Amino acid sequence: MTASDDEPLLRATDLEKHYTTADGFLDRLLGRGQTVRAVDGVDLEIREGETLGLVGESGCGKTTLGRTLLGLLDPTGGTVTYRDTELTNCARAELRELRTEIQYVFQNPMASLNPQLTVGEIVGEALSVHDIVPPERRDERVRDLLETVGLRAGHASRYPHEFSGGQRQRIGIARALAVEPSLIVCDEPVSALDVSVQAGILNLLSDLQEQLGLSYLFIAHDLSVVEHVSDRVAVMYLGKLVETGTTAEVFDSPSHPYTEALLSAIPEPDPCWAGDRIVLEGTVPSPTDPPSGCRFHTRCPRVIPPAEYDLEEDAFRAIMTLRTRLADADPDAGLEALCSRPDRSEDLTATLREAYDIPRRLQDPDAEAALSDALESAAAGDLDAARERLASAFETPCETSEPALSAGPDHHPIACHRFDDRYELDDAETDASIEHDDRFARGSQP
Ligand SMILES: Nc1ncnc2c1ncn2[C@@H]1O[C@H](COP(=O)(O)OP(=O)(O)OP(=O)(O)O)[C@@H](O)[C@H]1O
């Protein structure tokens, strides 16, 4: 079976996986508990023979997405289609058959291998469950598989604890290969291994892809590894994809501010490297109550200022950081919730400006008046009033509507309002943005 040229091998459409954190039956009955929107409307394609890298900070939903694509988790919405069969809507027997086509390689090979079984039994289990080869040929097939992954046929009689981390991962790969899959979801397959053995596993995966025409979804937080192995890359933030493209498109000219920040954190071996690391404000918000509009707006270094003011991007970012802190603050905690500096001056509004890197005076008089009001409320300990004043005076388009994943300046898909004609940025800002992109183009010289 092969997918036609224009049909992807696997396609997810508006895929959702929400967990509920209700503790027990009574909680669920009474509707108590929270919804964790781990995967929240993902469109994604994996093509025949390619490696799609999936990157994003810890907790953004990568593993949940990988497991939902595979059917290890039931989606709460959307569809997954393998070739021309919708997995999310097919009969049990057919699903059981198709399960062999998509396999999973886990991050921690020790935890995923049954210590009570020999390696031969682990790798052979799937052969008997799915009746892949006749019983009399199973041992031979297991021995072949072990040799394919760089182990010895004689290893079949040993137990997982007798192997090193890298060898255990090879056993996990042999087990996945046993059912002759077309697609393997590799979930952080080398991150638990010593750097010295990582290359061996990556080379093995690459050789197997070449020999067997496999496709991979390669989940990893190590961006250098992803750049090395992937044909295309998808960047995920808080349950959604924010940028996808070929590896060159995403790594050489990242357009989404989140991708820029992620890539700027890759350690750079070149001592002449001129790019600065982009430090994002705050922590990743909770997927139980994600920010409205663009989920990244609470941390985005390029959050779009309100059109009615003439505001510098940096000044607006600083105001948004204060707004986000106010939104999260316990109103009873008073000023301490915003500023715990021991060196507070008499003028608390000046201390707040300093603590949040807000200029002493904004260039736009209306913006300055609104900000001064809010700071005075905050300095007086009335955090509710400060929060409301800032929210009504400094609303960004990034929080009012959700950006769709659509063609950006380099034609690969990006979910960011900066590239939407409705939110026209003036020429200076767009030029600054392009210069900024160039500065972060990997490999560029100062
Ligand atoms: N079974 C579960 N019940 C409730 N919430 C869960 C469950 N599994 C994961 N989550 C939550 O879903 C979100 C996404 O988790 P997931 O493990 O998919 O992210 P990830 O990007 O793979 O993270 P990491 O890189 O750390 O493995 C997190 O907030 C996590 O706490």
The ligand as a Gaussian input file, in Angstrom:
#p B3LYP/6-31G(d) Opt

LIG

0 1
 N       -3.323000      11.834000      31.850000
 C       -3.338000      13.146000      31.996000
 N       -4.284000      13.763000      32.735000
 C       -4.327000      15.110000      32.870000
 N       -3.434000      15.952000      32.288000
 C       -2.453000      15.391000      31.547000
 C       -2.350000      13.982000      31.365000
 N       -1.268000      13.725000      30.575000
 C       -0.728000      14.935000      30.274000
 N       -1.436000      15.918000      30.864000
 C       -1.190000      17.376000      30.752000
 O       -1.321000      17.702000      29.378000
 C       -0.380000      18.698000      29.013000
 C        0.456000      18.185000      27.857000
 O        1.262000      17.106000      28.322000
 P        2.248000      16.295000      27.347000
 O        2.935000      15.251000      28.164000
 O        1.494000      15.850000      26.166000
 O        3.281000      17.438000      26.931000
 P        4.745000      17.282000      26.297000
 O        4.913000      18.450000      25.391000
 O        4.899000      15.928000      25.719000
 O        5.658000      17.431000      27.581000
 P        7.111000      16.761000      27.846000
 O        8.030000      17.313000      26.806000
 O        7.442000      17.224000      29.230000
 O        6.908000      15.272000      27.755000
 C        0.438000      18.984000      30.282000
 O       -0.122000      20.129000      30.904000
 C        0.237000      17.758000      31.120000
 O        0.346000      18.071000      32.504000

